[in-house]
Amino acid sequence: MTDVWKTYPGGVTAVKGVTLSVEEGELVVLLGPSGCGKSTILRLIAGLEEMTGGTIELSGEVLNNVPERRRDIAMVFQNYALYPHMTVAGNIAYPLKHRGVPRRERAEHVQRVASMLELQDVLGSKPAALSGGQRQRVAMGRAMVREPRLFLLDEPLSNLDAALRVQMRTEIHTLQRRLGVGMIFVTHDQTEAMTLGDRVAVMRHGELQQLGPPAEVYNRPRNVFVAGFMGSPGMTLFETQVVDDDGLSIAVGEDRISIDQDELRSQPAVAERVGQVVIAGIRAEDLTLATLDGLRRTFRAELRFQEQLGSSLIAYFAVHGLTRGGAVDDALEQRLSDDSGARQALGLRPPHIIPGRFSADTRISVGSPVELGIQAGKLRFFDAATGEAL
C-alpha cells in the first residue's frame, strides 16, 4: 500500500498517508493504541472499506477498484465470526462451498486443514462446544482453506486467556512459516508484536511512526512516542542539558553522567547540542546497581516501591531533580488516553520516578538510598521540541 488515506464523513481522518509493504512469506505486525488506525488499514486492504486516497497492490495487481470477494485475501476477526449453526467442518468448508467447489474436493481440503490445525476430532462439533483456542483455530482454518495470497488477522488472540495466548502465538508463528504466505497481524500487545513479527509497524493517530525488525524498533526508537510505548515499563524519558566539560555529559537528577563513545557514534547529532536541552531515555533493564559492578556512570536515587515478578524484580526509584516536558508529556499522555493497558505499564508514575529491572534475587530495602549506574551505550537522545531521535 502506498500513501493510503481514509477520511470518514464529518472529517475524521483515520489513516494518514500510510505506506507499507509485506514481502512474500513475511509476517508484519501493526502495533499501537486503540483508535490509531490499525484495524482500518486491514479493512482497506480487504476491501471492506473504501479508501480516500492512495494505492493498494497485491502481487503487482492494483486493488483500488477490485471488489472484496475478488481480492483473494483472507481475514480473521477478533470475535472469530463463526456460524453457530454449522459444524466445524461446515465452517471451514464454507468459503469453498460459496465458490461452488464440489463436495468431495471440499472434504479433502477440510481434512487437510483440520490436520494442520489438530481439529480432526472436533469436525462434527459446533462452535458452542469448543474452547476459545479451538474456535480460533477454526477461524484460521476457514481462512486457510481458501489458500489466499495474503492473511489479515485483526487482534485474533484478544479474547483468550494469558496461557492460551502464548500457545496460540506459537501456533500462528509456526503455521505462517509452514504456509509461506504474507500475513498482517494487528495487536496492541507488545509481546505479541515482538515475538511474532518479522517487522513491526508502530501506529499513532493514523500515522506510521516506525517500521522495522522488533529489536530495532525497541532498541532504536525513532521518536519519544515509540520509546515510551515499546516496553513494559516504557522507556524513562526526561529533559536534560548537554554539557561539554572535558567530555560530553548530561544531568540525571542532581548528578552528571558522561556520554560514552558508543552513544556518540550511534547518535552523532548529540555532539551538536552542547548547551541545549535534549530528551534522554533509559530502559529499565539498562539500569544497574553501581555497587554490584563498579560502574562510573552513576546517580543517586531512593527506592520507593518494588514488584516481584518471579523471574525479575521491577524497582521504582525516586530521583530528585528529574523532569520531563514538551514532547515527552505529549507522547505519554497519548499513550495513557488511547490505551487503558498503558496506565498499568507506565504506572502513572510522577516524572521523578524511574523503574529498573533486576534479577529476582536482588535485595534492596524500600526507603534506602542507592547508587544506580547506566550500562554503556544504552542512553538514547531525542530532540526536545519535536521528540524525534537525534
N, C-alpha and C positions, 0 to 999 in steps of 0.2 A: 504494500500500500504506500502511496506517495502523496504527501501534502493533503491528507484527508481531513475534512471538516464536517461537523454536524451541528447545525443550529436549529433548535425547535421553535415552533410558533411562540411568539412572546419575547424572542430574542435571547433565550438561554442557549449558550454555546457549550456543548458537552465534550466535543473533540476539536482541538485547535491545531490544525496543520501537522498531524502526526505522520511521520514516515517510518515504516517498519518493514523489515524483510524476514522471512523464515526460509531457511535452506531445507532441501530435501533430507528427511530423517532427523531434523533438529527440533528440540523442544524449547520454545521461548515462553517465559513466564511474564505475564503482565501483573505488576505488583503496585499497590497503592491503597490509600484510604478509601472509604466508601464515598461514592459520588465523584470519583476522579476521572471517570470515562472508560474504565476497563471493559465492563460488560457491553457498553455501547459500541466499542470497537469490534467486539465479537459479532454483535448483531449486524453491523455494517458489512463485515466480511461475509457473513452468512446470507446476506440479502434480506434480512428481516426488518431492516430499517433502510431508509433512503438517504444517501449522502447529500450534503450541501455542496461539497466541492472535493476535488481530488480524484485519484485513480486507484482502483484495486485490481491487481492482476494475479492470476494463478497459472503457473506453468506457461507464461507468455500470453495468456488469453485475458483480455480486458473484461472485467465482470460488471462494469458500471450499469449496463442495461440488461444483464442476464438475469432472468427470474431465479428466485431462491431454489426452486426444485431442480434447476438445470446446472447448478454451480458445483455439484459433486463434492460437497462439503458436509461433514457430519458434525453435529453439535450435541454435547452432553450438558444438561442443565443441572442447576443446584438441587432442584426438587425431584430429580430423576425423570418425572413426566412419563411414568409407565401407565399402560392401560390396565386398570384394576380388574376388568372382567376377562382379560386374556391370561393364559398361562405364560410361563417364562419363555417357552418355545414360540408361542404366538407373538409375544412382544418382540423377540429377537428377529423373527421372520417377517414382521410387518412391513418394513421398507421394501423387501423383495416382493412381497405379495402386492404392494402398491404399484410396483414396476411391472407386474404381470409375469414374474418368473415362475416357471412350472413348479408344481407341488414337490416332486421328487428332488429337483435341484435345490429348492428352498430347504428341504430337510437335510440335505448334505451340508449346506452352508451352516445351518444352525448347529449341527453336530460338531462341525469343525470349530466354530467359535466357542461353543459351550465347553469343548475340551480344553481350549486355551485358557478359559476363564474358570475352569473347575466348577461348572454348573450342570454337569451331566445328571447329577442325582436330583435336581430340582426342576427339570424341564417341564414337568407336568404340574408344578405348583403355581399358585397365583401370587402376585406381589405381596398381598397382606400376610402371607405365611412366611415371608423371607425376612432375614435380618437386614440391617442397614447396609452392611457390606455387600450382601448378596444382591440387593436392589441396585446398588451402584454398579456391580459387575454386569447386571442385566442391561442397564442403561449403556454401559460401554459396549456390550455385545451387540445391541441394536445399532450402534454407530459403526462398529467394526464390520458387520455383515455386509454393509454397503460397499466396502473396500474403497473409501473416499480418497481424494487426493490431499485432503487436509482435515485434521481433527481440531475442533474448538471445544474446550472444556471450561464451563463457567462456574467456578467455585464448587466443584463436584464433591468435595470432601467436607464441606462446612457443616453438614448435618450429622456427621459421625462423631463418636466419642474419641478421646485422645489416642487410646491404644489402637483403635481401628484405623484412625487417620494414618498412623505410622505404617501399618500393614498395607493400606491401600496406596500410599505413596510409593512404597517399594514395588507393588504390583503394577502400577501405572508406568513407572520408570522402566521396568523390565519389559512390559508389553510394548511400549513405544519403541524400544530398541529392537524388539523382535519384528515389529511391523515395518520399521524403517520409513514411516510416513511423518511429514511435518505435523507439529502439534503446537497450538497456542493454549496455554493454561492460565486462567485468571484466578488470582487469590489475593487476600490481604494478609495472609500468613507468611511471615518472612522465612520460617523454617521450611515450608513447602517450596518457596521460591529458591532458597539456597540449595536444597537437596535435589530438586527435580530439574531445574533449568540448565540447559547449555548456555543460555543467555537470559538475563533478567532485564526487563524494561520497567523502570520506575516512573509512575504517572503521578501528576498533581494538577488539579484544576483543568483537566482535559489536555494537558501538555506533557510530552515525553521529556522527563528530566534527565535520564541517563539510561543507556543501553550497553550491556557488556556482560562478560562472564561473571558469575556470582562473586568470586573472590575479588575481582577488580572493582565491582560496584561497592562492595563492603569496605575494602582497604583504601580505595582511591575515589571517594565520593566527589561528584562534580560540583556540588553546592551544599549549603548547610541543611537544606531540606532532606536530601538523600542521606547526609551524615547523621542527622537526628532520627530519621525514620528507620534506617537499617540498624538492626541490633536491638537486643533486649538485655539490659537497658541501652538506650541510644547513646551515641557519642556525646560526651560532655563538651559543650561549646561555650566559650567565654571571650569577652573583649580584653585585649591587652595591647601593649605598645612594643614595637620592635626597637631595641636599643643596641648601639654599637659601642661596646666598652671592652676593648681587647677581645673582640669576637661578638657575634650577634647573640642576643638573648631576649627573653620576654619575661614579664612578671606573671607568676602564678600565685595569686593572693599577695602576700607580703614578701615573697621570696622570688629570686631570679633564677631562671632555668636557661642554660645555654642551648642554642640551636645547633645540632650536630651536623657534620658534613653530609651524611646520608639524607637528611631532611633538606639541606640546601641543594643537593644535586637533583633531587626529585621535584623540588619546588623552588627553582632559582629566582622567581619573582619576589620572594620574601626579602632578598637582599636589597631590593629597590624600595622597600617600605620602611627604611630606618627613620625613626621619629614619627611614624604614623601608627594609627590604631588598626589592628587586624583582629580577625576572629581566629582563635586557636581551638583545636579539637583533640580530645584524648578519649580513646576507647577504654572501657572498664578493665579489659584483660591486659592492657598495656601499662597499668599501674603495678607497682611492686613495693613491698615493704623494704625501705632502704636498708634497714638493719639486717636484712637477710642476704643481701648481695653486694653491699658496699657501693651502690650507685652514687655518683656525684651530682646528678641532676635531681635534686630533692627539694621538697617543700613541706611545710608543716601543716598538719591537719589534726582534727579530733574526730574520733569515731562516734557517730550519733545513733546508728541503727545497723543491724545486720540480719540477713536472711540466709538460713542454712538450707541449701537446695539439694543436699545429698552428695552429689558429685562435685559441688563447688560452693563457695561462700560469696555472697554479694554483700559488701560492706559499704555503708554510706557515710562519707566524711564531710565535716564542715571545714571550709577553707575561708578564713577571714579575708575580705577584700576582693573576693571573686565576683565578677559582674558579667552580665550579658545585656545585649540591647539590640535595637535595629533589626537586622536581618535574622539574627538568632531568634528573637522573640516571635517574629512573623512566622518562621518555619515551625517552631514548636507549637504556637497557637493553632496553626493549620492542622498539625497532626492531632492535637487534642480535640479540636472541634469536629474533625471529619471522622475520627476513628476512636470509638469508646475504648477499644483494647489498648490504645496508646496511652490512655490515662494510667493504666496499671504499669505499662512498660516504662513510662517516664517517671512514674511515681509522684507526679505533680510536685516534684521537689523544688525548693527555692533555688535561686541561681547560685548560692554559695555552697550547695550540697552536691558532691560528686560521688559516683559509685565506683567501686573497684571490685574486680572478680579475682578470687584467690582459691587455692586448693582447699578442700573441705576440712582438712586438719589444721588450718591456720587458726591461731588463737589470739584474739585481740579483745580487750575489755572495753565495753561501752563507756564513753566518757574519757577515755585515756588519750593523751596526745601521742601522735605518731609522726614519723617522717616518711613521706611517700616519694618514690622515685618513678621516673618515666623511662620506659625502655628506649634504647637507641633507635632512631629512625622512625618513631611512631607518631610524632606530633604532626598534625595536619593544619594547614593555614588557608583562610578564606578572606575575601575582600569584605571589609566591614560594612560597606554601603550596599553592595549587590548580593552578597552571600555566595558569590562564585569562588571556586577553588583557585588558589594562586598557583 
